[in-house]
Amino acid sequence: MEGMVRLSGKLDPRDGWSAAPCSMARALETVSTRSAFLLLREAFYGTARFDDFVRRAGISEQVAAARLRELVERGLLEREPYREAGRRTRHGYRLTAKGADLFPVLVGLMQWGDRWRDDAGGPVELIHEDCGAHVGVRLRCAAGHDVAPADLVLALTPAAEAGAHGTPRGGA
């Protein structure tokens, strides 16, 4: 099939190893629900208050409370107190560095949705403020070359080679 990643070294043949432990699976455990992604989207758009998260994400208060609690526990958001004049102290939410690192993932999902799920190309776009150009996520190697999946080779990291992540099934 066109566009597939090639496997190398101990990872070839594919049936000789298991993908566990898998960074992708661990990431999905961290942000495991549609509502969590919507709350993160809203945090990137500047939402901070609970009622605003509920309204803007279009989810119930119970779901928002549970997901926000999980996102705080997992280190993606942090709570910060605020107080309006004449009111009790409440808590808002803001992204941590760990949460902010998810932005390219959300942009990638938005791009995919714009291309494959919206005939009109999506309701919003990201624009670089300095030059006005469209912003998107691309695969690029450390040397700066754009790459397609067919240009990639899946290889074990040095830590995995040294056994830091366990031994792939079959001794590879």
Salt bridges, closest charged atoms under 4 A:
GLU42 OE2 - ARG41 NH2 2.85
ASP52 OD1 - ARG55 NH2 3.06
GLU70 OE1 - ARG67 NE 2.93
GLU70 OE1 - ARG74 NH1 3.86
GLU78 OE2 - ARG94 NH2 2.41
GLU80 OE1 - ARG94 NE 3.03
GLU84 OE2 - ARG49 NH1 2.41
GLU84 OE1 - ARG87 NE 3.75
GLU125 OE1 - HIS134 ND1 3.47
ASP130 OD2 - HIS128 NE2 3.83
ASP146 OD2 - ARG138 NH2 2.99
ASP146 OD1 - ARG140 NE 3.14
GLU161 OE1 - LYS10 NZ 3.21
